[in-house]
Amino acid sequence: MLKTITTWWKNRQQARREALMFERQVVVSFDDTSLSATFPSGEVQSIAWADVDCIAIETNDSGPWGADVWWILEDAATRVAYPQGATGDSEMLDQFSDRFPGFNNAVVIEAMGCTSNAHFVCWQRGGEA
């Protein structure tokens, strides 16, 4: 029984290391006009700052083994999603607060405490978050 538990635990630790490697391999960058997320597969998602209609956080119940917090930026035709922990992610929160008046940091705090499948709107064009 102990060997089974030990094997299970080692497998879970490896899965988490791989998940963290994925998160760090996603690169989030920005300039004066847009934000981009580049994934290890080479896929690039991009949205112009001026086009953003909604900034949200989606959480899921895959943690701590999977990427369980995702930032979502959307307009009518585009959706950019990247995991918390992506390279460049820490600089983005300041950008959101600076570029989007009324960005709701209290919603960010609420989302970070969530361990289930949920959607949190931090900012929405023309409305309250």
C-alpha angles and dihedrals in degrees: 000000000000091000090052092051092046091051091048091050093049090050091051092049090052091049090053093048089052091048091051090048089054092049092050092046090061106088120206117195138165143189133184093291110032153008124233135190117200117196128206089252090062094254112143122200116192139176132180114241090230091056098052110119099170139019115196143160121227119199129191139186097250094099142146088023099041140037098282103170121059130180113219126197117182145177127175093285107018136065122186115188127178133165125253106255094042114143105271093020095118092061093053098071090062089048092052093049092046098043102038115053110215094027102163112230090177088066089052090054091048092050093049089059094052121103099177137072106288144140122223122189111212097175135004129183112252096003149066118277 
